[in-house]
């Protein structure tokens, strides 16, 4: 009998000491006072023309599909998505025998913030939201155009922005841990 109790206790202790227990922090939900959202037209800091309109429309469409919050004008909104396209890099990564590019890598970086308008604070910030697409030349089987690759990336980014805003903003970020000092003190030499 003692042997059975000892085995049960040993099994219980071993089970409790298992490393299968995962820490999952509670997701941060969007504040209750934010019922209406607005998407400010993204800024385009790249040399590519017209990117800002396409991504803004795609993010707006994703919020409309989600349906949890009304999408309104900025004057009527309690929450505002503010974004800018910071990098647009198209790189050929594979060539044929004549050194003509056949496979490309399109990499886009977007900086996005979510503004709590009534409190005038940013609830979350993603300074380097990245999306990458590797695709073949449109003349090859399964290939696509640069425009189609862009549309694919806009959809990925838009879904990520909606998910971070509605399901748990702030849970994942690429924000730098380095802080900018709020007040820079300068000393001036005193005249003697």
VENSULTA-V179915 format. One record per helix or strand of 2 or more residues. SS is the DSSP state (~ for helix, > for strand). FROM is the first residue (numbers start at 1). LEN is the number of residues. If there is no record, write none. Layout:
ss:from:len
SS:FROM:LEN
SS:FROM:LEN
//
This chain:
ss:from:len
~:2:15
>:36:4
>:43:2
~:51:16
>:70:2
>:79:17
>:101:16
>:121:16
~:146:21
//
